[in-house]
Amino acid sequence: MQTKVLILGAGPSGLTVANYLKEKGIYDFIVLEKGESSGEVCRSDEVDGARMDIGCGHFLDVRRPK
């Protein structure tokens, strides 16, 4: 298989590049992700039965400003 563009990683940057290419009418690309799902760095997971947004290694808890 041959393709013009190979995008390594389906995180925010990789998905942004893929979207940009599609907007420009370029569909000859492949996105490869080593993780189990896309958006690995910025994603939502279930923690103790509740959904938690995890982004770029930071957790946001508005109740604890520090």
Residue, then its C-alpha position, 0 to 999 in steps of 0.5 A: m500500500q502506498t500513501k502520500v502522507l503518514i501521520l504518526g499519532a492520533g492525538p490532538s496534533g495528528l487529528t488536526v493535521a488529518n482534518y486540515l488535509k481533508e478540508k484541502g481535499i487531500y484524502d491520501f493519508i493514513v493516521l497511525e496510533k500506538g495507543e488503544s484509542s485516538g486522542e490519548v493525551c487529551r481524552s475522557d476516562e472513567v475514574d471511580g465510576a465518574r467521567m474525568d477529562i484528562g488533558c496533556g498530563h494535567f488533571l483539572d479540579v476546579r474545587r482546588p485552584k492550586 
